[in-house]
Amino acid sequence: MRTVTLLVFTLATISWSAAQTQLTSTPVASPSATVSQTIGLTKVTVIYNRPAVKDREIWGQLVPYGKIWRAGANENTIFECSTDVTIEGKSLPAGKYGLHLLVNESDAEVIFSKNYTSWGSYSYDAAEDMLRVKITPVTSEHFYEWLTYSFDDLTHSATACNLNWGDRQFSFEVGAEVHEIVIASLQNELRDKAGWSWQGWNEAAGYCLQNEVELQLGLNWAARSVFINPNPVNMLTKARINAKVQGIGDPEAEKDAIIASLQTDLDAGNVTWREYNGAANYALGAGRRDQALAWANSAVAMADNMTSKITKVKILKEKEMHQEAEKIKVEAIAQGSNAELNQYGYSLLFSGEVEGAIEIFEANAEKHGHLDPNVWDSLGEGYVKAGMKDKAIKAFKKCLSMDPQPWLRSHSENFLKQLGVKIEEM
């Protein structure tokens, strides 16, 4: 009798333990899911469990009206934001929150609780609310068997967080002060590795310029970049921000302000021909040809190379000084390196000057074609653009005959296939 009693007690204990703890891994009825969206630098995440409808009446029955619901299944649905955000225009500090809904027949409240570690809404306490906002549910575009969160209608500073289940959608807007957050992040980053190079300061200044925010701060950052290492990129960034800071409305007057800023930095010294060459190219694009020519002459005087001379050639052509331009162009091509000629040829090709590009590619092939298969590939590409099929095929085959590197071989072969050549029969 004692043995029977002990057996009954043991079985009851095992049965009770099994009901309390699952020791093995098996699928759950409401699987977990995570969805995230980045707004600027702010990451917003919803972690939840997905119940299914299963032919049940959801709204007003499974989810009773007027009662707090965990907005998912099992433990708390978690809403997490990496920075401060706004929910329907109301502030919510960075952090993790238990996400709940109070659903009514025609409206609902979204609740963000400081307690995000509880099971469902059974331990919900209104005293732990961080924020409540009212929303109006709408009919979903289609029926959702499984509860689904998503982020839609993304802009540079906001997104809609949607809960869809059954035939209803509950949506609220999540916003972030993107520029404010980015500026704060940039200030912090410039105290670390980014602040040890001119690129970091220039990139930060470029953000201010592009978005027209904190322009004075951006000008300070650009000036720091130029101080570290003046170059055509950061000098132009600084000049453009300086013009914006001055509040010049007229586009032509703004160009003059940029020219003046560039001149100031050039006069400060510690510059090379590259800075004069970059300034000359800007001035040419701005329609200030005389200033462009003056700066180009300075660049050539400091470094008599193909790049500086080609800039001068472009300016002379704009000033309709064709005879002098042609003379300098011949000199430039004669002294041009393989890389310089190839780069210049592609710049002409991409700008639509196909005939001029072919002239440069042919000159490069004559100078360096015995050493570098790439010059023939480039020439072939120029011929393709010009519709010169036979010459293109000949150039690509010449490239392949020189046993090029795999990437170059693939490039030439792809063009030959487009031209109807059967590679396997070559």
C-alpha positions as CSV (number, residue, x, y, z in Angstrom):
1,M,0.0,0.0,0.0
2,R,2.9,2.3,0.8
3,T,4.5,1.5,-2.5
4,V,1.3,2.4,-4.4
5,T,1.0,5.7,-2.5
6,L,4.6,6.6,-3.4
7,L,4.0,5.8,-7.0
8,V,0.9,8.0,-7.2
9,F,2.8,10.8,-5.6
10,T,5.8,10.5,-8.0
11,L,3.5,10.5,-11.1
12,A,1.7,13.5,-9.8
13,T,4.9,15.3,-9.2
14,I,6.2,14.5,-12.7
15,S,2.9,15.6,-14.2
16,W,2.9,18.9,-12.3
17,S,6.6,19.6,-13.2
18,A,5.9,18.9,-16.9
19,A,3.0,21.4,-16.8
20,Q,5.3,24.1,-15.4
21,T,8.5,23.7,-17.4
22,Q,9.3,22.8,-21.0
23,L,12.7,21.2,-21.1
24,T,12.8,20.5,-24.9
25,S,12.6,22.7,-27.9
26,T,9.4,22.5,-29.9
27,P,7.5,25.0,-32.1
28,V,5.3,27.5,-30.3
29,A,1.8,28.4,-31.4
30,S,2.7,32.1,-31.7
31,P,6.2,32.3,-33.2
32,S,8.5,35.2,-32.3
33,A,9.4,37.9,-34.8
34,T,11.4,41.1,-35.0
35,V,11.1,44.1,-37.4
36,S,13.3,47.1,-37.5
37,Q,13.6,50.4,-39.4
38,T,16.3,53.1,-39.4
39,I,15.3,56.8,-39.5
40,G,18.4,58.8,-40.2
41,L,20.7,57.4,-37.4
42,T,17.8,56.2,-35.2
43,K,17.0,52.5,-35.1
44,V,13.4,51.5,-34.2
45,T,12.6,47.9,-33.4
46,V,9.5,45.9,-32.5
47,I,10.0,42.4,-31.0
48,Y,6.8,40.4,-30.7
49,N,5.0,37.1,-31.0
50,R,2.6,36.4,-33.8
51,P,-0.7,34.7,-33.0
52,A,-2.9,33.4,-35.8
53,V,-6.6,34.2,-36.3
54,K,-7.7,30.5,-36.6
55,D,-11.3,31.4,-37.5
56,R,-11.7,33.2,-34.2
57,E,-13.5,36.5,-33.7
58,I,-10.7,38.9,-32.9
59,W,-11.9,42.4,-32.2
60,G,-14.3,42.7,-29.3
61,Q,-13.9,38.9,-28.5
62,L,-10.4,37.5,-28.4
63,V,-9.2,41.1,-27.9
64,P,-12.0,42.6,-25.7
65,Y,-12.9,46.2,-26.1
66,G,-11.9,48.5,-23.3
67,K,-9.2,46.2,-21.9
68,I,-5.4,46.5,-22.1
69,W,-4.0,44.0,-24.7
70,R,-0.3,43.1,-25.1
71,A,-0.4,43.9,-28.8
72,G,0.9,40.4,-29.6
73,A,1.1,37.1,-27.9
74,N,3.1,35.6,-24.9
75,E,5.5,38.0,-23.1
76,N,5.5,41.8,-23.6
77,T,5.7,43.1,-27.1
78,I,8.8,45.3,-27.0
79,F,9.2,48.7,-28.7
80,E,12.8,49.9,-28.7
81,C,14.3,53.2,-30.1
82,S,18.0,53.9,-30.1
83,T,17.5,57.7,-29.7
84,D,14.7,60.0,-28.5
85,V,11.8,59.8,-30.9
86,T,8.3,61.2,-31.2
87,I,5.1,59.1,-31.3
88,E,2.3,60.9,-33.1
89,G,4.2,64.1,-32.3
90,K,4.7,63.3,-28.6
91,S,8.2,62.8,-27.1
92,L,9.4,59.3,-26.1
93,P,12.9,59.0,-24.7
94,A,15.4,56.4,-26.1
95,G,15.0,53.0,-24.5
96,K,12.9,49.8,-24.4
97,Y,9.2,49.8,-23.7
98,G,6.4,47.3,-23.2
99,L,4.0,48.0,-26.1
100,H,0.2,47.7,-25.3
101,L,-3.0,48.6,-26.9
102,L,-6.3,49.7,-25.5
103,V,-8.8,48.8,-28.3
104,N,-12.3,50.2,-28.6
105,E,-14.8,49.8,-31.3
106,S,-13.8,53.0,-33.2
107,D,-10.6,54.1,-31.6
108,A,-7.6,52.9,-29.7
109,E,-4.7,54.0,-27.4
110,V,-1.1,53.0,-27.9
111,I,0.6,52.6,-24.6
112,F,4.4,52.6,-24.0
113,S,5.2,51.1,-20.6
114,K,8.5,51.4,-18.8
115,N,8.0,47.7,-17.8
116,Y,8.9,45.6,-20.8
117,T,9.8,42.3,-19.1
118,S,6.4,41.0,-18.0
119,W,4.2,38.3,-19.4
120,G,1.5,39.8,-21.6
121,S,-0.5,42.6,-20.0
122,Y,-1.4,40.7,-16.9
123,S,1.1,42.7,-14.8
124,Y,0.3,46.0,-16.6
125,D,0.3,49.0,-14.2
126,A,-0.8,52.4,-15.5
127,A,1.7,54.0,-13.0
128,E,4.5,52.7,-15.2
129,D,3.2,54.4,-18.4
130,M,5.8,56.5,-20.2
131,L,3.4,57.6,-23.0
132,R,-0.1,57.1,-24.3
133,V,-1.3,58.3,-27.7
134,K,-4.7,58.0,-29.3
135,I,-5.1,56.6,-32.8
136,T,-7.9,55.6,-35.2
137,P,-7.8,52.0,-36.5
138,V,-8.6,51.4,-40.2
139,T,-9.6,48.5,-42.3
140,S,-6.5,46.6,-43.6
141,E,-5.8,46.3,-47.3
142,H,-6.1,42.5,-47.0
143,F,-6.8,39.9,-44.4
144,Y,-3.8,39.1,-42.1
145,E,-4.0,35.5,-40.7
146,W,-0.9,36.2,-38.6
147,L,-0.4,39.3,-36.6
148,T,2.1,41.4,-38.4
149,Y,4.1,44.5,-37.6
150,S,5.7,46.6,-40.4
151,F,7.2,50.0,-41.1
152,D,5.8,51.9,-44.1
153,D,5.6,55.5,-45.5
154,L,9.3,56.1,-44.7
155,T,10.6,59.7,-45.1
156,H,13.9,61.2,-44.1
157,S,12.6,61.9,-40.6
158,A,9.6,59.6,-39.9
159,T,7.9,56.3,-40.5
160,A,4.6,54.6,-39.8
161,C,4.6,51.6,-37.5
162,N,1.7,49.4,-38.4
163,L,0.1,46.5,-36.6
164,N,-2.1,44.4,-38.9
165,W,-4.2,41.5,-37.7
166,G,-7.3,40.1,-39.2
167,D,-9.1,42.9,-41.0
168,R,-7.8,45.8,-38.9
169,Q,-4.7,48.0,-38.9
170,F,-3.4,50.1,-36.0
171,S,-0.8,52.6,-37.1
172,F,1.2,55.3,-35.4
173,E,3.9,57.7,-36.6
174,V,7.4,57.4,-35.3
175,G,9.5,60.6,-35.9
176,A,13.1,61.5,-35.2
177,E,15.0,64.8,-35.2
178,V,17.4,63.5,-37.8
179,H,19.6,66.6,-38.2
180,E,19.9,67.2,-34.5
181,I,20.8,63.6,-33.9
182,V,23.3,63.5,-36.8
183,I,25.0,66.7,-35.7
184,A,25.4,65.4,-32.2
185,S,26.8,62.1,-33.6
186,L,29.3,64.0,-35.8
187,Q,30.5,66.1,-32.9
188,N,31.2,62.9,-31.0
189,E,32.8,61.1,-33.9
190,L,35.2,64.1,-34.6
191,R,36.6,63.6,-31.1
192,D,37.8,60.1,-32.2
193,K,39.5,58.8,-35.4
194,A,37.4,60.9,-37.8
195,G,38.9,64.0,-36.2
196,W,42.5,63.0,-37.0
197,S,42.1,63.5,-40.8
198,W,40.9,66.2,-43.1
199,Q,38.3,63.8,-44.6
200,G,36.4,63.5,-41.3
201,W,36.0,67.3,-40.9
202,N,35.2,67.7,-44.5
203,E,32.5,65.0,-44.5
204,A,30.9,66.6,-41.4
205,A,31.0,70.0,-43.1
206,G,29.5,68.4,-46.2
207,Y,26.5,67.2,-44.3
208,C,25.8,70.7,-43.0
209,L,26.2,72.1,-46.6
210,Q,24.0,69.4,-48.2
211,N,21.2,69.8,-45.7
212,E,21.7,73.5,-45.0
213,V,21.8,73.0,-41.2
214,E,24.2,74.4,-38.6
215,L,26.1,76.2,-41.4
216,Q,28.3,78.2,-39.1
217,L,29.4,75.0,-37.4
218,G,29.9,73.4,-40.8
219,L,32.1,76.3,-41.8
220,N,34.2,75.8,-38.7
221,W,34.6,72.1,-39.5
222,A,35.5,72.9,-43.2
223,A,38.1,75.4,-42.0
224,R,39.6,72.8,-39.7
225,S,39.8,70.4,-42.7
226,V,41.6,73.0,-44.8
227,F,44.0,73.7,-42.0
228,I,44.9,70.1,-41.7
229,N,45.4,69.5,-45.4
230,P,44.3,72.1,-48.0
231,N,43.1,70.3,-51.2
232,P,40.6,71.0,-54.0
233,V,37.8,69.0,-52.2
234,N,37.8,70.7,-48.8
235,M,38.6,74.1,-50.1
236,L,35.5,74.0,-52.3
237,T,33.4,72.7,-49.4
238,K,34.6,75.6,-47.3
239,A,33.9,78.1,-50.0
240,R,30.4,76.9,-50.6
241,I,29.5,76.9,-47.0
242,N,31.0,80.4,-46.6
243,A,28.7,81.6,-49.3
244,K,25.7,80.1,-47.6
245,V,26.6,81.6,-44.3
246,Q,26.7,85.0,-45.9
247,G,23.1,84.5,-47.0
248,I,23.6,85.5,-50.6
249,G,20.4,84.9,-52.5
250,D,21.6,85.7,-56.0
251,P,23.2,82.6,-57.7
252,E,25.8,84.6,-59.6
253,A,26.8,86.6,-56.5
254,E,27.1,83.3,-54.6
255,K,29.6,82.0,-57.3
256,D,31.6,85.2,-56.8
257,A,31.7,84.6,-53.1
258,I,33.0,81.1,-53.7
259,I,35.7,82.4,-56.1
260,A,36.8,84.9,-53.4
261,S,37.0,82.2,-50.7
262,L,39.0,79.9,-53.0
263,Q,41.4,82.8,-53.7
264,T,41.9,83.5,-50.0
265,D,42.9,79.9,-49.4
266,L,45.2,79.8,-52.4
267,D,46.8,83.0,-51.2
268,A,47.4,81.5,-47.8
269,G,50.0,79.3,-49.3
270,N,50.7,75.6,-48.4
271,V,49.0,74.6,-51.7
272,T,50.1,72.7,-54.8
273,W,49.2,72.8,-58.4
274,R,46.3,70.4,-57.7
275,E,44.5,73.1,-55.6
276,Y,45.0,75.7,-58.4
277,N,43.8,73.1,-60.9
278,G,40.7,72.3,-58.9
279,A,39.9,76.0,-58.4
280,A,40.3,76.5,-62.2
281,N,37.8,73.7,-62.9
282,Y,35.3,75.3,-60.5
283,A,35.7,78.7,-62.1
284,L,35.3,77.3,-65.6
285,G,32.1,75.6,-64.5
286,A,30.9,78.8,-62.9
287,G,31.4,80.7,-66.1
288,R,34.3,82.8,-64.8
289,R,36.7,82.0,-67.7
290,D,39.3,84.7,-67.1
291,Q,39.7,83.6,-63.4
292,A,39.8,80.0,-64.5
293,L,42.6,80.7,-67.0
294,A,44.6,82.6,-64.4
295,W,44.4,79.7,-62.0
296,A,45.2,77.2,-64.7
297,N,48.3,79.1,-65.7
298,S,49.4,79.0,-62.0
299,A,48.8,75.2,-62.0
300,V,50.9,74.7,-65.2
301,A,53.6,76.9,-63.8
302,M,53.8,74.8,-60.7
303,A,53.5,71.4,-62.5
304,D,53.9,71.1,-66.2
305,N,51.9,67.9,-66.6
306,M,49.1,66.5,-68.8
307,T,46.4,67.0,-66.2
308,S,47.1,70.7,-65.6
309,K,47.5,71.3,-69.3
310,I,44.2,69.6,-70.2
311,T,42.4,71.9,-67.8
312,K,44.0,74.8,-69.6
313,V,43.0,73.3,-72.9
314,K,39.3,73.2,-71.8
315,I,39.4,76.8,-70.7
316,L,41.0,78.0,-73.9
317,K,38.3,76.2,-76.0
318,E,35.6,77.9,-73.9
319,K,37.3,81.2,-74.7
320,E,37.4,80.2,-78.4
321,M,41.2,80.3,-78.5
322,H,41.3,77.1,-80.5
323,Q,44.7,77.3,-82.1
324,E,46.5,77.7,-78.8
325,A,44.3,75.0,-77.2
326,E,45.2,72.5,-79.9
327,K,48.9,73.2,-79.5
328,I,48.8,72.6,-75.8
329,K,46.7,69.6,-76.2
330,V,49.3,68.0,-78.5
331,E,51.9,68.7,-75.9
332,A,49.8,67.3,-73.1
333,I,49.1,64.0,-74.9
334,A,52.7,63.6,-75.8
335,Q,53.7,63.8,-72.1
336,G,50.7,62.0,-70.7
337,S,51.2,58.8,-68.8
338,N,49.1,55.6,-69.4
339,A,46.8,56.3,-66.5
340,E,46.4,60.0,-67.4
341,L,45.5,59.3,-71.0
342,N,43.1,56.5,-70.0
343,Q,41.4,58.6,-67.4
344,Y,41.1,61.6,-69.7
345,G,39.7,59.4,-72.5
346,Y,37.0,58.1,-70.3
347,S,36.1,61.5,-69.0
348,L,35.5,62.5,-72.7
349,L,33.6,59.3,-73.4
350,F,31.3,59.7,-70.4
351,S,30.6,63.4,-71.3
352,G,29.5,62.3,-74.8
353,E,32.6,63.5,-76.6
354,V,33.1,60.1,-78.3
355,E,35.3,61.3,-81.1
356,G,37.7,63.0,-78.7
357,A,37.8,60.0,-76.5
358,I,38.8,57.7,-79.4
359,E,41.5,60.1,-80.3
360,I,43.0,59.9,-76.8
361,F,42.5,56.1,-76.6
362,E,44.3,55.7,-79.9
363,A,47.1,57.8,-78.8
364,N,47.4,55.8,-75.6
365,A,47.4,52.5,-77.6
366,E,50.2,53.9,-79.8
367,K,52.3,54.9,-76.8
368,H,51.6,52.0,-74.3
369,G,49.8,49.3,-76.3
370,H,52.8,47.1,-76.4
371,L,52.8,46.9,-72.6
372,D,49.2,47.1,-71.3
373,P,46.3,45.1,-72.6
374,N,43.9,47.5,-70.9
375,V,44.5,50.3,-73.4
376,W,43.1,48.1,-76.1
377,D,40.0,47.3,-74.0
378,S,39.4,51.0,-73.5
379,L,39.9,51.7,-77.2
380,G,37.4,48.9,-78.0
381,E,34.9,50.5,-75.7
382,G,35.3,53.8,-77.5
383,Y,34.8,52.1,-80.8
384,V,31.6,50.5,-79.5
385,K,30.2,53.9,-78.5
386,A,31.0,55.2,-82.0
387,G,29.3,52.2,-83.6
388,M,32.6,51.1,-85.2
389,K,32.0,47.3,-84.8
390,D,34.9,45.9,-86.8
391,K,37.5,48.1,-85.1
392,A,36.0,47.3,-81.7
393,I,36.3,43.6,-82.3
394,K,39.9,44.0,-83.4
395,A,40.8,46.0,-80.3
396,F,39.1,43.6,-77.9
397,K,40.8,40.6,-79.5
398,K,44.2,42.4,-79.3
399,C,43.5,42.8,-75.5
400,L,42.8,39.1,-75.1
401,S,45.9,38.1,-77.1
402,M,48.1,39.8,-74.4
403,D,46.8,37.4,-71.7
404,P,45.1,40.1,-69.5
405,Q,44.1,39.7,-65.9
406,P,40.8,37.7,-65.3
407,W,38.7,40.8,-64.7
408,L,39.9,42.5,-67.9
409,R,39.5,39.3,-69.9
410,S,35.9,39.0,-68.7
411,H,35.2,42.6,-69.6
412,S,36.6,42.2,-73.2
413,E,34.8,38.9,-73.7
414,N,31.5,40.3,-72.6
415,F,31.8,43.1,-75.2
416,L,32.7,40.6,-77.9
417,K,29.7,38.5,-77.1
418,Q,27.5,41.6,-77.4
419,L,29.1,42.2,-80.8
420,G,28.2,38.7,-81.9
421,V,31.6,37.0,-81.6
422,K,31.6,33.4,-80.4
423,I,34.4,33.3,-77.8
424,E,34.7,29.5,-77.9
425,E,35.5,29.7,-81.6
426,M,38.3,32.2,-81.2
